[in-house]
Each structure stands twice: as C-alpha cells, then as structure tokens.
Amino acid sequence: MFVKPDTVVRWHRAGFKIYWNWISQRGRRTGRPAVGAELRALIRKMATENGWGAPRIHGELKMLGLDISERTVSRYLRGLRRRPEAGPSWLTFLRNHREVIAAMDLFVVCTATFRLLYVLFVIRHGRRQIVHLNVAEHPTAAWVVQQIREAFPYDTAPKYCIFDRDSIFCAEVVGAVKAAGAEPTRTAYRSPWQNGTAERWISSARRDLLDHVIILDERHLLRLLREYVRYHHDDRTHLGLGKDTPARRAVEGRTSAGAKVVALPRVGGLHHRYVWRAAV
C-alpha cells in the first residue's frame, strides 16, 4: 500500500468538490463583468484632468449613459497615481487669465560674422500679439527698462507680466514692470514651460524665418523680424486661436465663378497668403 485509506477518501472528496464546482459554473460567467479598456481610460482621464473622486466620476459617467457602479469606479481609482497638487495647474491658470497676461523674453541670433544679437519682445497671451520688439548687441538692464516703457505706454500694461530668471531681469527691471502697472511674475527655476507662449513664439520665429536666412547686422535682423511680426498678426493662423490670426483675419468667400486662388508673398517669399482674385 502506497497511501493510507484516509488519504484516498480525502482525494475523493476534493475531486467531488471540484467536479460539482465545474458542473455548476459551466456555461455561465460569475461576478461582475470586467471594465473595458475604453471605460478605464475614460475614468483615468476624468480623474487626472479634474482631480475628481469616485462619486463625481460615477455621476458624470451616468450622465453619459454608461452603466457602471460607483464601487467599481472607486476600486479602479485606488490603482491610479493621483496628481500631487489639489488646486488648478499652471496651464489652467494661464488659460483662465490669458486676457490680462503679457510675457517678455530674450533670445539670441547669430550674424554672418558670428556676432551675437539679442532680441527682446513682449507678447500678450490673449491674442498672441507682439506689442513690442527690439534688438541690441549688448543689452543692459537700463535698455530693458526703456523697452518696457515703450511696450506699455499710457496705462496699457496688463495685470500680470511673466518673465524668467535671467540675470538681466534684475530688481531695476522688476521695479519698472511694477511702475508700468503690472504685477511681475517670475517663472520657476528651469521651467521654460511656464512661459510657454513666449517660448512658442521664439520657436515659430526660428522655424519660419531665422532658420532660412543669414543675418548681416542689427538693422537687417530688426527689419526681418518686424516683417515677420506683421505676417504673424495678419496672415498666419494659430491653433491656439481656433485657426484664426491675432488680428482676426476675415474669411474670404469666392467672389465669382471664374475667381482663382492667388498667392501673395510674405516675409520675402518664405511664406504666402492665399486669396481669391477675379479672373482677368
């Protein structure tokens, strides 16, 4: 004998239990149905974008006609990494206050003789409008203060003015911003995304213009940039403005059956504006 009689009886009872469990569950599923990947992604999206808990998310899902219990939502939220901040994000703040925000920044352009020219510009967040732009080879704090005065004359300053922690934006510049009527707001250390509107304009200016030309001197750079600013305001569409221009470009319909689309060169022919013109 290799096993005891009690062992055989125990095996038999265990096999009987397994057999009847299989008979009773065959052909039907047990428990609640699994939450689909699309619904899980939607729960994650609602939780991360809004910081909502299970009751709020469950209510929103109910309004969308999705049948899921609040306990299931709560159970799934336990596995999510929640945002550390409880309040709105910096991006949300910028979107809600963009009409009263301006930003300024500096960037460098290399000339044909390898001189470095510094471009200072001020941009309003509301319609992405460049309100001031100038070029200098050796900018100083006093020069920046003068540019601020020219950018915001006669009480036209916005409520907030964003700039980074560049050493040229010293206490004298901060005082000039306050004197103009704006509240200076510095970005965090090594956080260029907090001044994203200005950084994006620099990227666009380089990609649309500066990467395709060789700058000769300050006058040449200033002329090209001013021409690009006119193109930026009047002709170039922006995703952030609903594919409109900062100056609100009107939609032009076809003037006649024989009208054709013609290209108007902009920025020295690097870009074009397209309009309807009647056939001659």
HELIX and SHEET records of a PDB file:
HELIX    1   1 PRO A    5  GLN A   25  1                                  21    
HELIX    2   2 ALA A   37  ASN A   50  1                                  14    
HELIX    3   3 ALA A   54  MET A   63  1                                  10    
HELIX    4   4 GLU A   70  LEU A   77  1                                   8    
HELIX    5   5 TRP A   90  HIS A   97  1                                   8    
HELIX    6   6 ARG A   98  VAL A  100  5                                   3    
HELIX    7   7 ALA A  141  ALA A  151  1                                  11    
HELIX    8   8 ALA A  171  ALA A  180  1                                  10    
HELIX    9   9 PRO A  192  ASN A  195  5                                   4    
HELIX   10  10 GLY A  196  ASP A  208  1                                  13    
HELIX   11  11 LEU A  210  HIS A  212  5                                   3    
HELIX   12  12 GLU A  218  ASP A  234  1                                  17    
HELIX   13  13 LEU A  239  LEU A  241  5                                   3    
HELIX   14  14 VAL A  267  GLY A  269  5                                   3    
SHEET    1   A 5 GLN A 129  ALA A 136  0                                        
SHEET    2   A 5 LEU A 116  ARG A 124 -1                                        
SHEET    3   A 5 ILE A 101  CYS A 110 -1                                        
SHEET    4   A 5 TYR A 160  PHE A 163  1                                        
SHEET    5   A 5 GLU A 183  ARG A 186  1                                        
SHEET    1   B 2 LYS A 260  ARG A 266  0                                        
SHEET    2   B 2 HIS A 271  ARG A 277 -1                                        
END                                                                             
